[in-house]
Amino acid sequence: MPLSPLNSTHKSPKKSIQMLRPITITREIFQVGGYGLTAPEDAATYLIHFDGHAALVDAGTGRGQAQLLDQIGKTGVRPEQIACLLLTHCHYDHSGGAAGLRERLGCPVIAHDLDADFLERADNEVTAASWYGAKMCPCPVDRRLSGARQILTLGERSITALHIPGHSPGSLAFWVESDGQTVLFAQDVHGPLDERLLSNRADYLDSLRRMLELESDILCEGHYGVFRGRANVADFLRSFLETAE
């Protein structure tokens, strides 16, 4: 029996205004993809730009790839500056466009080892591509992360990759410092949990608790947008923890 989705009482806000330009989060971080920026099915894509070196966090479905590349260009980042594509997890709305971006930009794809096989063999069930009436394109994973925490480099700056399983076995969050604030990229904090996605409720609860302990200043989520201020970030994370317990 599938586990009950956790977002039944936490629905993404409807956006009625078409956003035409990237959303500035800090001077170095932008939202460049997601509803209103690229295809309506896309989860958020974020761009980190440190001193001429850039990284993308997630790829969307691939249905809005032309718009995504246009949005990236509006930030002033050139394609050759994108050093890597960081995938938070294997689900289609976050990773369906990964193979196309890897081919077009020549950037390596980084994902957790526990989700990597589903990307490489294009598993339509575990990636939830079938939920969208779509098929995944197989995507090579150039670097597989393992363990609870790893430090990645982007130019002379660092990005901390945190394993936050629960929604998927290999879900990752990425944590950076920018403009004197800590920024957490934690997609699909809200779930859902479903046995077809290999979700795990105990892992999910533990991951929420560990993200709360970070006391981040900004949270960049996949479907709910950007939360600013430690109290607001904590309230958002805690709301799902309380629902799931």
JORA-V570750 format. One record per pair of residues at least 6 apart in sequence whose ideal C-beta (glycine too) atoms are under 6 Angstrom apart, sorted by the first residue. I is the first residue (numbers start at 1). GAP is how many residues later the second one is. D is the distance in Angstrom with one decimal. If there is no record, write none. Layout:
# JORA-V570750
I;GAP;D
I;GAP;D
This chain:
# JORA-V570750
2;192;4.8
2;193;5.0
3;190;4.2
3;191;5.8
3;192;5.9
3;196;5.8
5;186;5.9
5;187;3.2
6;185;3.5
6;186;5.5
6;187;5.8
6;237;5.8
6;238;5.5
7;183;4.5
7;184;5.5
7;185;5.5
10;180;5.4
12;211;4.6
12;212;5.9
15;20;5.9
15;21;5.2
18;18;5.7
19;17;4.1
19;18;5.6
21;53;5.8
22;8;4.3
22;10;4.8
22;49;5.1
22;52;5.5
22;53;5.4
23;8;4.1
24;6;5.8
25;201;5.7
26;152;4.3
26;153;4.2
27;152;5.7
28;21;5.3
28;22;6.0
28;150;4.7
29;19;5.6
29;149;5.5
30;17;4.7
30;45;5.1
31;13;5.7
31;15;5.5
32;13;5.4
32;15;4.8
32;39;4.0
32;40;5.3
33;9;5.4
33;12;3.0
33;27;4.8
33;35;4.8
34;8;5.4
34;10;3.8
37;34;5.6
38;22;5.5
38;26;3.1
38;29;4.4
38;30;4.9
39;22;5.8
39;24;3.9
39;25;3.2
41;20;5.0
41;52;5.9
42;18;3.4
42;19;5.4
42;22;5.5
43;50;4.3
43;51;4.8
43;179;4.1
44;178;5.2
45;13;5.0
45;15;5.4
46;11;4.2
46;139;5.9
46;174;5.3
47;9;5.9
48;7;4.7
49;28;5.5
50;104;5.1
50;105;5.0
50;107;4.3
51;104;5.1
53;30;5.4
53;101;5.0
53;102;3.5
54;23;4.8
54;27;4.7
54;28;4.8
55;28;5.9
55;29;5.0
55;31;5.7
55;99;5.4
56;29;4.9
57;29;4.9
57;128;4.8
58;30;5.6
58;36;4.4
59;36;5.7
59;38;3.8
59;39;4.4
59;42;5.2
60;37;4.8
61;31;5.9
61;32;5.6
61;35;3.9
61;36;5.9
62;34;4.6
62;35;3.2
62;38;5.1
65;32;5.3
65;35;5.4
79;26;5.3
82;23;5.2
82;25;4.9
84;23;5.4
84;24;5.3
84;26;5.5
85;16;5.7
85;22;5.3
85;24;5.0
86;24;5.2
86;88;5.7
87;8;5.3
87;24;4.2
88;6;5.9
88;84;5.3
88;99;4.1
89;26;5.6
89;79;4.3
89;82;4.4
90;25;4.0
90;28;4.5
90;29;5.1
90;37;5.0
90;78;5.9
91;36;5.6
91;37;4.9
92;35;5.0
92;36;5.3
92;37;4.1
92;40;5.6
98;11;5.5
98;41;4.4
99;38;4.2
99;40;3.9
102;7;5.3
108;34;3.6
108;35;6.0
109;32;5.3
109;33;5.2
110;33;4.6
111;30;4.9
112;33;5.0
112;58;3.3
112;60;5.2
113;31;4.2
113;33;4.8
114;55;4.0
114;56;3.4
115;53;5.7
115;55;3.1
116;25;4.1
116;28;5.0
118;8;4.6
118;9;5.5
119;20;4.8
119;22;5.8
120;18;5.9
122;14;3.9
122;16;4.3
124;6;4.7
124;11;5.8
124;12;5.7
125;71;5.9
127;9;5.2
129;6;5.8
129;7;4.6
145;16;5.5
148;15;5.2
149;13;5.6
150;11;4.7
151;7;5.3
151;9;5.8
152;7;4.4
152;9;5.8
159;15;5.5
159;17;5.2
160;15;4.3
161;11;5.5
161;13;5.8
162;11;4.6
164;7;5.0
164;9;4.9
164;43;3.8
165;6;5.6
165;38;4.2
166;34;5.6
166;37;4.2
166;38;2.6
166;41;4.8
167;21;5.0
167;24;5.8
167;32;5.9
168;29;5.9
169;29;5.3
173;11;6.0
173;13;4.1
174;11;4.3
175;9;5.3
176;7;5.2
181;36;3.9
181;37;5.7
182;34;4.8
182;35;5.1
183;35;4.5
184;32;4.0
184;35;5.1
185;35;4.7
186;25;5.9
187;35;3.4
188;34;4.9
189;32;5.6
190;50;5.7
193;6;3.8
193;8;5.8
205;39;5.8
208;29;5.7
208;33;4.5
211;26;5.6
212;25;5.2
215;15;5.5
216;17;5.3
217;13;5.9
218;10;5.5
219;8;4.3
219;14;4.4
220;6;5.5
227;6;5.0
227;9;5.3
